[in-house]
Amino acid sequence: MLFDNEFFKSFDALSREILGDFDGLGRSFGRLAHAGPGLNLYEEADAYAVELALPGFKPESIDVNLEDDVLTIRGERPLPAGTKERKYGWAERGFGEFTRQIRLGRNVDRNGIHAQYEHGMLTVTVPKTEEARPRKIPVSVK
């Protein structure tokens, strides 16, 4: 399993806590804009994948690290010139630094992890170990 169950429990509790404070759609969009970049996690037959929507980020401002069993993705999108002088009535695009961390399971090939940034999407591919991949078991006849 790529992600520990505790990861999902913590994320679920935090989501309920944040979403419980919303009293209107407008406020929810304002708060969600600062929660960090959108993230998708999915599984394929031979690997797991982590996708982050990072439009407007320069590739050199994105850092992907693996320490022990924690995959850490950091990045920074600087404020555009003139932003501090503007008086926004509404702002949904976040700027500044973010950090996302994902605890990996045991059945991953830590040496095979790779990251690709294309058209504003960062995809981190985490290959499964051979033991974790599905395999066909032949049925013998007596």
C-alpha positions, -999 to 999 in steps of 0.1 A, spaced: 0 0 0 14 34 -10 -2 55 16 -7 46 53 -43 46 65 -33 72 90 -26 96 61 -62 93 49 -76 96 84 -57 127 92 -66 143 58 -103 133 63 -104 149 98 -87 181 86 -111 184 57 -141 180 79 -127 205 103 -121 231 76 -153 224 56 -174 226 88 -165 263 92 -178 273 58 -211 293 59 -212 301 22 -198 292 -12 -178 325 -15 -160 319 17 -152 283 8 -135 293 -24 -114 320 -6 -102 296 20 -95 267 -4 -74 289 -26 -47 290 1 -48 253 10 -20 245 -15 -19 231 -50 -44 205 -60 -32 169 -56 -43 136 -71 -31 102 -60 -37 71 -81 -25 35 -86 -16 17 -117 -5 -19 -122 32 -12 -118 34 21 -100 17 47 -79 15 83 -91 12 117 -74 0 146 -95 1 183 -85 -14 211 -104 14 237 -104 6 263 -132 29 292 -133 57 275 -113 92 275 -128 107 240 -128 137 251 -108 114 263 -80 100 228 -75 119 204 -51 110 167 -47 127 148 -19 126 113 -3 137 109 32 130 77 50 95 68 39 83 104 34 80 119 -1 82 157 2 72 181 -26 80 218 -21 77 247 -44 73 285 -46 54 308 -69 65 344 -64 41 373 -64 38 389 -98 52 424 -100 28 450 -88 7 426 -68 13 443 -34 -1 476 -47 -34 460 -58 -66 459 -38 -82 426 -46 -119 421 -42 -114 383 -48 -83 362 -52 -83 324 -58 -47 320 -71 -22 313 -44 13 326 -43 43 318 -21 57 286 -8 39 252 -3 50 219 11 31 186 6 43 153 23 31 118 16 42 88 36 51 59 13 43 22 20 69 -6 21 62 -20 -14 77 8 -34 110 10 -54 126 40 -38 154 41 -63 130 42 -93 110 73 -83 110 100 -109 93 134 -114 82 151 -146 69 186 -150 48 193 -181 22 220 -189 19 230 -153 14 195 -139 40 177 -118 38 139 -119 58 119 -94 59 82 -104 66 57 -76 72 22 -90 60 -8 -71 84 -35 -61 81 -67 -81 65 -84 -51 38 -57 -49 28 -59 -86 -2 -80 -96 7 -113 -112 -12 -140 -130 -12 -174 -112 -15 -203 -136 -40 -230 -129 -27 -265 -134 -48 -295 -144 -44 -329 -128 
